[in-house]
Amino acid sequence: MLKKIPIKKTVESLLKLQDMGKSATLLGIGPMSSNLLQAAFELGKEDDFPLMFIASRNQVDADELGGGYVNGWNQVRFAADIKAIADKVGFDGMYYLCRDHGGPWQRDNERNAHLPEAEAMSLAKQSYLADIKAGFDLLMVDPTKDPFVIGKVIPLDQVERRTVDLIAFCEKQRKALGIPEIGYEVGTEETNGGLTSTDKYAEFIEYLKVELSKQGLPMPTFIVGQTGTLTRYTEQVGHYNFQNALNLANMAKSYGVGLKEHNADYMNDITLLEHIPAHVTASNDAPQYGTEETRAYLNLCSVQDILVKEGQCDKPSNLKNVLLVKAIKTERWRKWMVGDQTKLQVDDILKDHDLSLQILDVCGHYVFNDPEVKAEIEILYANLAKVHIDGQRYVVDRIKRPIRQYVECLNLKGVTSRILSITE
């Protein structure tokens, strides 16, 4: 395996490559399943680019904080499983474990419980410490989820204070443990985060430069900026603003920091191709891959239906119905819906066939780790194997399709070699 360079050095190299006309936009991949990890590693191996796996606290967290809904991962199991899949695929490039939206109230249960700030900050630090011990390479510090500031913009000075506090804690713990340099990501794409204009963005960066310098703390690796992206249902409904992206990217670059974009799912080729001249350093894409995997399972269920009709399957898997009911009962779909639909009750949705299917499309991935779902997947695979269809291989290849689109448009092919050429 290549000697992995710190993510901060990788970003600094990308900023240099921008000036040489050889840069790329890194892709942050939400780890929705083991199949997705395999798909990503296979493409990373084929096309020579570094991988970033971005895990939210709801997806991956310490057991004592509730663990995660993806494969029941805590930080240690997440790191171990990722390495195991990399080894299985034969990936010998660079990959980074990244905390996405770390910070107070970032777990749904903590926010819903309206925990006091001191307790929420303490739990956030506990989560970060587990990240550091497990070998995470990048920690996003996002203190903008606040149950006491609903429908309002959180005061920027409050965001600034919490950000510096959390970075200081993480650096103290990292050094005490003798762990090598890690990177930090700051800011948020949320409109209540206070960074809705270039002026506020500049104010935030300048504050961090001054305050972090005073305490001997490192500047962030990434700062998140709003480029106009917005994901709802299974669509990109935002309006990409090239000039705003370029302005934010150049501003961040003047401080040696890369611009990170969130909500980059479901983009078309034209918008993706804009990222290179706009100097966007990295983009996060997550729910799209969960939807692709759900659609892959549903396609396999449709094949099974044909086998049943043709008398070639006696005991069909009930995956589609199990997946649908469980996805709806999670109620996590409320995040992705709009208008009055966010207030619907589970029983009302189950009576609406079309809406149920729409929610399954958006939220099936939230229950991939459910034991009953996993059992039905295995039955489905076994039924298809009898007619020489490799179901798991199809699922992985289906997930690779949208990742490949981003790899091509974001100029990622060969970027690991380009990075190493200017760091060695």
The 8 nearest C-alpha neighbors of each residue, nearest first, counted from 0:
[[1, 91, 92, 2, 90, 93, 3, 89],
 [2, 0, 92, 3, 91, 93, 4, 419],
 [1, 3, 4, 0, 93, 92, 91, 5],
 [4, 2, 93, 1, 5, 94, 92, 0],
 [3, 5, 6, 2, 8, 9, 93, 7],
 [6, 4, 7, 8, 3, 9, 181, 180],
 [5, 7, 9, 8, 182, 10, 4, 136],
 [6, 8, 10, 220, 5, 9, 182, 11],
 [9, 7, 11, 6, 5, 10, 12, 4],
 [10, 8, 6, 12, 7, 11, 13, 5],
 [9, 11, 13, 7, 12, 8, 6, 14],
 [10, 12, 8, 14, 13, 9, 7, 15],
 [13, 11, 15, 9, 10, 14, 418, 8],
 [12, 14, 16, 10, 15, 11, 22, 17],
 [13, 15, 11, 17, 12, 16, 10, 18],
 [16, 14, 12, 17, 13, 18, 11, 19],
 [15, 17, 22, 13, 19, 21, 18, 14],
 [18, 16, 22, 20, 14, 15, 19, 21],
 [17, 19, 16, 15, 20, 14, 21, 22],
 [20, 18, 16, 17, 21, 15, 22, 14],
 [19, 21, 17, 18, 22, 16, 275, 276],
 [22, 20, 16, 19, 17, 23, 18, 417],
 [23, 21, 16, 17, 13, 20, 24, 275],
 [22, 24, 410, 411, 409, 275, 25, 21],
 [23, 25, 280, 281, 409, 279, 26, 275],
 [26, 24, 281, 280, 23, 282, 27, 411],
 [25, 27, 282, 281, 283, 28, 24, 51],
 [26, 28, 283, 51, 52, 282, 53, 284],
 [29, 27, 52, 284, 285, 53, 51, 30],
 [28, 30, 285, 53, 31, 52, 54, 284],
 [31, 29, 32, 52, 28, 54, 36, 53],
 [30, 32, 29, 289, 69, 35, 364, 288],
 [33, 31, 35, 34, 30, 69, 36, 70],
 [32, 34, 36, 35, 37, 31, 30, 84],
 [35, 33, 37, 32, 36, 395, 38, 394],
 [34, 36, 38, 32, 33, 37, 39, 31],
 [37, 35, 33, 39, 34, 38, 40, 30],
 [36, 38, 34, 40, 35, 39, 41, 84],
 [39, 37, 35, 41, 395, 399, 36, 40],
 [40, 38, 36, 42, 37, 41, 43, 35],
 [41, 39, 43, 37, 42, 38, 44, 36],
 [40, 42, 44, 38, 39, 43, 37, 45],
 [43, 41, 45, 39, 44, 40, 46, 38],
 [44, 42, 40, 48, 46, 47, 41, 45],
 [43, 45, 41, 42, 90, 47, 46, 40],
 [44, 46, 42, 43, 47, 41, 40, 48],
 [45, 47, 412, 43, 44, 42, 48, 413],
 [48, 46, 413, 43, 44, 415, 412, 45],
 [47, 49, 415, 414, 43, 413, 411, 46],
 [50, 48, 93, 94, 415, 92, 43, 51],
 [49, 51, 94, 95, 52, 48, 93, 43],
 [50, 52, 95, 27, 94, 28, 96, 53],
 [51, 53, 28, 96, 97, 27, 29, 30],
 [54, 52, 97, 29, 99, 98, 28, 27],
 [55, 53, 99, 98, 29, 58, 59, 97],
 [54, 56, 99, 58, 57, 100, 98, 59],
 [57, 55, 59, 60, 58, 106, 101, 105],
 [56, 58, 67, 55, 106, 59, 68, 60],
 [57, 59, 67, 68, 55, 69, 56, 54],
 [60, 58, 67, 56, 73, 72, 57, 54],
 [61, 59, 66, 73, 56, 67, 74, 62],
 [60, 62, 73, 66, 64, 63, 74, 126],
 [61, 63, 66, 65, 64, 73, 60, 67],
 [62, 64, 61, 65, 66, 60, 73, 126],
 [65, 63, 61, 62, 66, 60, 126, 122],
 [64, 66, 62, 63, 61, 67, 60, 57],
 [67, 65, 62, 60, 61, 73, 64, 59],
 [68, 66, 59, 58, 71, 72, 57, 60],
 [67, 69, 58, 71, 70, 57, 365, 59],
 [70, 68, 58, 71, 67, 72, 31, 368],
 [71, 69, 368, 72, 68, 32, 67, 367],
 [70, 72, 67, 69, 68, 66, 73, 368],
 [73, 71, 70, 59, 67, 77, 76, 69],
 [72, 74, 60, 61, 59, 66, 76, 75],
 [73, 75, 77, 76, 133, 60, 130, 78],
 [74, 76, 133, 78, 77, 73, 79, 72],
 [77, 75, 79, 78, 73, 72, 74, 80],
 [78, 76, 74, 72, 80, 75, 79, 73],
 [79, 77, 81, 75, 76, 80, 74, 82],
 [78, 80, 76, 82, 81, 77, 75, 83],
 [81, 79, 83, 77, 82, 78, 76, 84],
 [80, 82, 84, 78, 83, 79, 77, 85],
 [81, 83, 85, 79, 80, 84, 86, 78],
 [82, 84, 80, 86, 81, 85, 87, 79],
 [83, 85, 87, 81, 86, 82, 88, 37],
 [86, 84, 82, 90, 88, 87, 83, 89],
 [85, 87, 89, 83, 84, 88, 82, 90],
 [88, 86, 84, 85, 89, 83, 90, 82],
 [89, 87, 85, 86, 90, 84, 41, 40],
 [90, 88, 86, 87, 85, 91, 44, 41],
 [89, 91, 85, 44, 88, 92, 40, 86],
 [92, 90, 0, 1, 89, 93, 44, 85],
 [93, 91, 1, 90, 0, 49, 94, 44],
 [94, 92, 49, 3, 50, 1, 95, 91],
 [93, 95, 50, 49, 51, 92, 96, 52],
 [94, 96, 51, 136, 50, 97, 52, 93],
 [97, 95, 135, 52, 136, 51, 137, 53],
 [98, 96, 137, 53, 52, 135, 136, 138],
 [97, 99, 138, 54, 139, 53, 101, 137],
 [98, 100, 55, 54, 53, 139, 101, 97],
 [101, 99, 141, 139, 55, 102, 140, 98],
 [100, 102, 140, 139, 141, 99, 98, 105],
 [101, 103, 123, 142, 141, 140, 105, 100],
 [102, 104, 119, 120, 123, 105, 142, 144],
 [105, 103, 110, 109, 106, 144, 119, 145],
 [106, 104, 103, 102, 107, 144, 101, 56],
 [107, 105, 109, 104, 57, 108, 56, 110],
 [106, 108, 110, 109, 111, 105, 104, 57],
 [107, 109, 111, 110, 106, 112, 104, 105],
 [110, 108, 104, 112, 106, 107, 111, 114],
 [109, 111, 104, 113, 107, 112, 108, 146],
 [110, 112, 108, 113, 109, 107, 146, 114],
 [111, 113, 109, 110, 114, 108, 107, 146],
 [114, 112, 110, 111, 146, 115, 109, 147],
 [113, 115, 112, 119, 109, 118, 116, 110],
 [116, 114, 118, 117, 119, 113, 120, 112],
 [115, 117, 119, 118, 120, 114, 103, 121],
 [116, 118, 120, 119, 115, 121, 114, 122],
 [117, 119, 121, 120, 116, 115, 122, 114],
 [120, 118, 103, 116, 122, 121, 117, 104],
 [121, 119, 103, 123, 117, 118, 122, 116],
 [120, 122, 118, 124, 123, 119, 117, 125],
 [123, 121, 125, 119, 124, 120, 126, 118],
 [122, 124, 102, 120, 103, 126, 125, 121],
 [125, 123, 127, 121, 126, 122, 128, 120],
 [124, 126, 122, 128, 123, 127, 121, 129],
 [125, 127, 123, 129, 124, 128, 122, 130],
 [128, 126, 130, 124, 129, 125, 131, 123],
 [127, 129, 131, 125, 130, 126, 124, 132],
 [128, 130, 132, 126, 127, 131, 133, 125],
 [131, 129, 127, 133, 128, 135, 132, 74],
 [130, 132, 128, 134, 133, 129, 135, 127],
 [131, 133, 129, 134, 130, 128, 135, 176],
 [134, 132, 130, 75, 131, 74, 135, 129],
 [135, 133, 131, 132, 136, 130, 96, 78],
 [134, 136, 96, 130, 131, 97, 137, 133],
 [135, 137, 181, 96, 95, 97, 182, 134],
 [138, 136, 182, 97, 183, 181, 135, 98],
 [139, 137, 98, 183, 97, 184, 140, 182],
 [140, 138, 184, 99, 101, 100, 98, 183],
 [139, 141, 185, 101, 102, 184, 162, 138],
 [140, 142, 102, 100, 143, 101, 139, 186],
 [143, 141, 102, 103, 144, 158, 161, 140],
 [144, 142, 192, 141, 145, 158, 153, 191],
 [145, 143, 104, 142, 105, 146, 103, 141],
 [144, 146, 147, 148, 143, 104, 110, 149],
 [147, 145, 148, 110, 113, 149, 144, 111],
 [146, 148, 145, 149, 113, 144, 115, 110],
 [149, 147, 145, 146, 151, 153, 150, 152],
 [150, 148, 151, 147, 146, 145, 152, 191],
 [149, 151, 148, 152, 191, 153, 147, 190],
 [152, 150, 149, 148, 191, 153, 190, 154],
 [151, 153, 191, 193, 192, 154, 150, 190],
 [152, 154, 192, 191, 193, 155, 151, 148],
 [155, 153, 157, 156, 152, 193, 158, 192],
 [156, 154, 158, 157, 193, 159, 153, 192],
 [155, 157, 159, 158, 154, 160, 153, 161],
 [156, 158, 160, 155, 154, 159, 161, 153],
 [159, 157, 155, 161, 156, 160, 142, 162],
 [158, 160, 156, 162, 157, 161, 155, 163],
 [161, 159, 157, 162, 163, 158, 156, 164],
 [160, 162, 164, 158, 159, 163, 165, 157],
 [163, 161, 159, 165, 164, 160, 158, 140],
 [162, 164, 166, 165, 160, 161, 167, 159],
 [165, 163, 161, 167, 162, 166, 160, 168],
 [166, 164, 168, 162, 167, 163, 161, 169],
 [165, 167, 169, 163, 168, 164, 170, 162],
 [168, 166, 164, 170, 165, 169, 163, 171],
 [167, 169, 165, 171, 166, 170, 164, 172],
 [170, 168, 166, 172, 171, 167, 173, 165],
 [169, 171, 173, 167, 172, 168, 166, 174],
 [170, 172, 168, 174, 169, 173, 175, 167],
 [173, 171, 175, 169, 170, 174, 176, 168],
 [174, 172, 170, 176, 178, 175, 171, 169],
 [173, 175, 177, 176, 171, 172, 170, 178],
 [174, 176, 172, 173, 177, 171, 178, 170],
 [177, 175, 173, 174, 178, 172, 132, 171],
 [178, 176, 174, 175, 173, 179, 172, 180],
 [177, 179, 173, 176, 174, 180, 175, 131],
 [180, 178, 181, 177, 173, 174, 5, 176],
 [181, 179, 5, 178, 182, 173, 136, 7],
 [182, 180, 136, 137, 179, 5, 183, 6],
 [183, 181, 137, 220, 7, 136, 6, 138],
 [184, 182, 219, 138, 220, 137, 139, 185],
 [183, 185, 139, 221, 222, 219, 220, 140],
 [186, 184, 222, 140, 139, 223, 141, 221],
 [185, 187, 223, 222, 141, 184, 188, 224],
 [188, 186, 189, 223, 192, 141, 185, 224],
 [187, 189, 225, 224, 261, 190, 223, 186],
 [190, 188, 187, 191, 192, 143, 193, 194],
 [191, 189, 192, 188, 195, 193, 152, 194],
 [190, 192, 152, 189, 193, 153, 151, 143],
 [193, 191, 143, 190, 189, 194, 153, 187],
 [192, 194, 191, 155, 152, 195, 153, 190],
 [195, 193, 200, 199, 192, 196, 190, 186],
 [194, 196, 193, 190, 199, 197, 225, 200],
 [197, 195, 198, 199, 194, 200, 193, 225],
 [196, 198, 200, 199, 201, 247, 195, 194],
 [199, 197, 201, 196, 200, 202, 194, 195],
 [200, 198, 202, 196, 194, 201, 197, 203],
 [199, 201, 197, 203, 198, 194, 202, 196],
 [202, 200, 198, 204, 203, 199, 197, 205],
 [201, 203, 199, 205, 200, 204, 206, 198],
 [202, 204, 200, 206, 201, 205, 199, 207],
 [205, 203, 207, 201, 206, 202, 208, 200],
 [204, 206, 208, 202, 207, 203, 201, 209],
 [207, 205, 203, 209, 208, 204, 210, 202],
 [208, 206, 204, 210, 205, 209, 211, 203],
 [207, 209, 205, 206, 211, 210, 212, 204],
 [208, 210, 212, 206, 207, 211, 213, 205],
 [211, 209, 213, 207, 212, 208, 206, 214],
 [212, 210, 216, 214, 213, 207, 208, 209],
 [211, 213, 215, 209, 214, 210, 216, 208],
 [214, 212, 210, 211, 215, 209, 216, 208],
 [213, 215, 211, 212, 216, 210, 167, 209],
 [214, 216, 212, 213, 211, 217, 210, 167],
 [215, 217, 211, 214, 212, 218, 167, 170],
 [218, 216, 219, 211, 215, 212, 182, 183],
 [217, 219, 208, 220, 216, 211, 207, 256],
 [220, 218, 183, 221, 184, 217, 182, 256],
 [219, 221, 7, 183, 256, 182, 184, 257],
 [222, 220, 184, 257, 219, 256, 258, 259],
 [221, 223, 185, 258, 184, 186, 259, 257],
 [224, 222, 259, 186, 187, 260, 258, 185],
 [223, 225, 260, 226, 188, 259, 222, 258],
 [224, 226, 227, 188, 260, 223, 228, 195],
 [225, 227, 244, 240, 228, 239, 224, 243],
 [226, 228, 239, 238, 237, 225, 240, 229],
 [229, 227, 237, 262, 226, 239, 263, 238],
 [230, 228, 237, 236, 262, 235, 227, 231],
 [229, 231, 235, 262, 234, 236, 264, 232],
 [232, 230, 335, 234, 233, 236, 336, 235],
 [231, 233, 335, 234, 361, 336, 230, 357],
 [234, 232, 231, 361, 287, 230, 235, 265],
 [235, 233, 231, 265, 232, 230, 236, 264],
 [234, 236, 230, 265, 237, 229, 266, 264],
 [235, 237, 229, 234, 230, 231, 238, 228],
 [238, 236, 229, 228, 227, 235, 239, 230],
 [239, 237, 227, 228, 240, 236, 229, 226],
 [240, 238, 227, 226, 228, 241, 237, 270],
 [239, 241, 243, 226, 242, 227, 244, 238],
 [242, 240, 244, 243, 245, 239, 277, 273],
 [243, 241, 245, 244, 240, 246, 277, 247],
 [242, 244, 246, 240, 245, 241, 247, 226],
 [243, 245, 226, 241, 247, 242, 246, 277],
 [244, 246, 277, 248, 242, 243, 247, 249],
 [247, 245, 243, 249, 248, 244, 242, 250],
 [248, 246, 250, 244, 245, 249, 251, 243],
 [249, 247, 245, 258, 251, 250, 246, 278],
 [248, 250, 252, 246, 251, 247, 245, 253],
 [249, 251, 247, 253, 248, 252, 246, 254],
 [252, 250, 256, 248, 253, 249, 254, 257],
 [253, 251, 255, 249, 256, 254, 250, 257],
 [252, 254, 250, 251, 255, 249, 256, 248],
 [255, 253, 252, 256, 251, 250, 204, 208],
 [254, 256, 252, 253, 251, 11, 257, 14],
 [257, 255, 251, 252, 220, 254, 221, 219],
 [256, 258, 221, 280, 251, 252, 220, 259],
 [259, 257, 248, 280, 222, 279, 221, 223],
 [260, 258, 223, 281, 282, 222, 221, 280],
 [259, 261, 282, 223, 224, 281, 283, 258],
 [260, 262, 283, 263, 282, 188, 259, 284],
 [263, 261, 229, 264, 228, 230, 283, 284],
 [262, 264, 284, 261, 283, 282, 228, 266],
 [265, 263, 284, 262, 287, 266, 235, 230],
 [266, 264, 235, 234, 287, 267, 263, 233],
 [267, 265, 264, 235, 270, 271, 263, 268],
 [266, 268, 269, 270, 271, 265, 272, 235],
 [267, 269, 271, 270, 272, 408, 266, 404],
 [270, 268, 272, 271, 267, 273, 266, 408],
 [271, 269, 273, 272, 268, 267, 266, 274],
 [272, 270, 268, 273, 269, 274, 408, 267],
 [271, 273, 408, 269, 274, 270, 268, 275],
 [274, 272, 270, 271, 275, 276, 277, 269],
 [275, 273, 277, 272, 279, 271, 276, 278],
 [274, 276, 278, 277, 273, 272, 23, 279],
 [277, 275, 278, 274, 273, 245, 272, 279],
 [276, 278, 245, 274, 275, 279, 244, 273],
 [279, 277, 275, 276, 248, 280, 274, 245],
 [278, 280, 274, 258, 277, 281, 24, 248],
 [281, 279, 24, 258, 257, 259, 278, 25],
 [282, 280, 25, 24, 259, 26, 279, 260],
 [283, 281, 260, 26, 259, 261, 27, 263],
 [282, 284, 27, 261, 263, 26, 28, 262],
 [283, 285, 264, 263, 28, 27, 262, 29],
 [284, 286, 29, 287, 28, 288, 283, 264],
 [287, 285, 289, 288, 290, 284, 264, 29],
 [288, 286, 290, 289, 285, 264, 291, 265],
 [287, 289, 291, 290, 286, 285, 398, 292],
 [288, 290, 364, 286, 292, 291, 287, 31],
 [289, 291, 293, 287, 288, 292, 360, 361],
 [292, 290, 288, 294, 289, 293, 398, 295],
 [291, 293, 295, 289, 294, 290, 398, 394],
 [292, 294, 290, 296, 295, 291, 363, 289],
 [295, 293, 297, 291, 292, 296, 298, 290],
 [294, 296, 292, 298, 293, 297, 394, 291],
 [297, 295, 299, 293, 298, 294, 300, 292],
 [296, 298, 300, 294, 299, 295, 301, 293],
 [299, 297, 301, 295, 300, 296, 294, 302],
 [298, 300, 302, 296, 301, 297, 303, 295],
 [301, 299, 297, 303, 298, 302, 296, 304],
 [302, 300, 304, 298, 303, 299, 297, 305],
 [303, 301, 299, 305, 304, 300, 306, 298],
 [302, 304, 306, 300, 301, 305, 307, 299],
 [305, 303, 301, 307, 302, 306, 308, 300],
 [304, 306, 308, 302, 303, 307, 309, 301],
 [307, 305, 311, 303, 309, 304, 308, 312],
 [306, 308, 312, 304, 310, 305, 309, 311],
 [309, 307, 305, 306, 310, 304, 311, 312],
 [310, 308, 306, 307, 311, 305, 312, 304],
 [309, 311, 307, 308, 312, 306, 313, 305],
 [312, 310, 306, 309, 307, 313, 308, 386],
 [313, 311, 307, 306, 310, 314, 315, 382],
 [312, 314, 315, 307, 311, 310, 306, 382],
 [315, 313, 312, 316, 382, 307, 378, 317],
 [316, 314, 313, 312, 317, 379, 303, 307],
 [315, 317, 379, 375, 318, 378, 314, 376],
 [318, 316, 319, 320, 375, 321, 315, 379],
 [319, 317, 375, 321, 316, 320, 322, 376],
 [318, 320, 322, 321, 317, 323, 297, 300],
 [321, 319, 323, 322, 318, 317, 324, 325],
 [320, 322, 318, 323, 324, 319, 325, 317],
 [321, 323, 319, 325, 320, 324, 318, 326],
 [324, 322, 320, 326, 359, 321, 325, 319],
 [325, 323, 327, 321, 326, 322, 320, 328],
 [324, 326, 328, 322, 327, 323, 321, 329],
 [327, 325, 363, 323, 329, 328, 324, 362],
 [328, 326, 324, 325, 329, 330, 323, 345],
 [327, 329, 325, 330, 326, 324, 345, 331],
 [328, 330, 331, 326, 327, 325, 332, 365],
 [331, 329, 332, 328, 327, 333, 326, 345],
 [332, 330, 329, 333, 334, 362, 365, 327],
 [331, 333, 330, 334, 335, 362, 358, 336],
 [332, 334, 341, 331, 336, 335, 330, 342],
 [335, 333, 332, 336, 331, 341, 337, 231],
 [334, 336, 231, 232, 332, 333, 337, 361],
 [337, 335, 333, 341, 334, 340, 232, 332],
 [336, 338, 340, 341, 339, 335, 231, 333],
 [339, 337, 340, 341, 336, 342, 333, 343],
 [338, 340, 341, 342, 337, 343, 336, 333],
 [341, 339, 342, 343, 338, 337, 336, 333],
 [340, 342, 333, 339, 336, 343, 337, 338],
 [343, 341, 340, 339, 344, 333, 338, 337],
 [344, 342, 340, 341, 345, 347, 348, 339],
 [343, 345, 347, 346, 348, 342, 341, 330],
 [344, 346, 348, 347, 349, 328, 327, 343],
 [347, 345, 349, 348, 344, 350, 343, 328],
 [348, 346, 344, 350, 345, 349, 343, 351],
 [347, 349, 351, 345, 350, 346, 355, 354],
 [348, 350, 346, 351, 347, 355, 345, 352],
 [349, 351, 348, 347, 352, 346, 355, 354],
 [352, 350, 348, 349, 354, 353, 355, 347],
 [351, 353, 355, 354, 350, 356, 349, 348],
 [354, 352, 356, 355, 351, 357, 358, 348],
 [353, 355, 357, 356, 351, 352, 358, 348],
 [354, 356, 352, 358, 353, 357, 348, 349],
 [357, 355, 359, 353, 354, 358, 360, 352],
 [358, 356, 354, 360, 355, 359, 353, 361],
 [357, 359, 361, 355, 360, 356, 362, 354],
 [360, 358, 363, 356, 362, 323, 357, 361],
 [361, 359, 357, 358, 290, 362, 363, 356],
 [362, 360, 358, 359, 290, 232, 363, 233],
 [363, 361, 359, 364, 365, 326, 358, 360],
 [362, 364, 359, 326, 365, 293, 366, 360],
 [365, 363, 289, 367, 366, 362, 293, 31],
 [364, 366, 363, 362, 367, 326, 68, 69],
 [365, 367, 369, 368, 364, 363, 326, 325],
 [368, 366, 364, 369, 365, 372, 373, 363],
 [367, 369, 70, 366, 370, 69, 373, 372],
 [368, 370, 366, 372, 371, 367, 373, 70],
 [371, 369, 373, 372, 374, 368, 367, 375],
 [370, 372, 374, 373, 369, 375, 321, 368],
 [371, 373, 375, 369, 374, 370, 367, 376],
 [374, 372, 376, 370, 371, 375, 369, 377],
 [373, 375, 371, 377, 372, 376, 370, 378],
 [376, 374, 378, 318, 372, 377, 316, 373],
 [377, 375, 379, 373, 378, 374, 380, 372],
 [376, 378, 380, 374, 379, 375, 381, 373],
 [379, 377, 375, 381, 376, 316, 380, 382],
 [378, 380, 376, 316, 382, 377, 381, 375],
 [379, 381, 377, 383, 390, 378, 382, 384],
 [380, 382, 384, 378, 379, 383, 377, 385],
 [383, 381, 379, 380, 384, 385, 378, 312],
 [382, 384, 388, 380, 385, 381, 386, 379],
 [385, 383, 387, 388, 381, 386, 382, 389],
 [384, 386, 383, 382, 387, 381, 388, 380],
 [385, 387, 384, 383, 388, 382, 311, 306],
 [386, 388, 384, 385, 389, 383, 390, 382],
 [389, 387, 384, 383, 386, 390, 385, 380],
 [388, 390, 392, 391, 384, 393, 387, 383],
 [391, 389, 393, 380, 392, 388, 394, 383],
 [390, 392, 394, 393, 389, 395, 380, 34],
 [393, 391, 395, 389, 390, 394, 396, 397],
 [392, 394, 390, 396, 391, 395, 397, 389],
 [395, 393, 391, 397, 295, 392, 396, 292],
 [396, 394, 398, 392, 38, 397, 393, 34],
 [395, 397, 399, 393, 398, 394, 392, 400],
 [396, 398, 394, 399, 395, 400, 393, 295],
 [399, 397, 395, 396, 400, 291, 292, 288],
 [398, 400, 396, 402, 38, 397, 401, 403],
 [399, 401, 403, 398, 402, 397, 404, 396],
 [402, 400, 404, 403, 399, 398, 405, 288],
 [403, 401, 399, 405, 404, 400, 406, 398],
 [402, 404, 406, 400, 401, 405, 399, 407],
 [405, 403, 401, 407, 402, 406, 408, 400],
 [404, 406, 408, 402, 403, 407, 409, 401],
 [407, 405, 403, 411, 409, 404, 408, 410],
 [406, 408, 404, 405, 410, 409, 403, 411],
 [407, 409, 405, 272, 410, 406, 271, 404],
 [408, 410, 24, 406, 411, 405, 23, 407],
 [411, 409, 23, 408, 407, 412, 406, 24],
 [410, 412, 406, 414, 409, 23, 48, 413],
 [413, 411, 46, 414, 410, 47, 48, 406],
 [412, 414, 47, 415, 416, 48, 46, 411],
 [413, 415, 417, 48, 411, 416, 412, 418],
 [416, 414, 48, 418, 417, 413, 47, 49],
 [415, 417, 419, 414, 418, 413, 420, 47],
 [416, 418, 414, 420, 415, 419, 413, 421],
 [419, 417, 415, 420, 416, 421, 12, 414],
 [418, 420, 422, 416, 421, 417, 423, 415],
 [421, 419, 417, 418, 422, 423, 416, 415],
 [420, 422, 419, 418, 423, 12, 417, 16],
 [423, 421, 419, 420, 418, 12, 8, 9],
 [422, 421, 419, 420, 418, 4, 417, 416]]
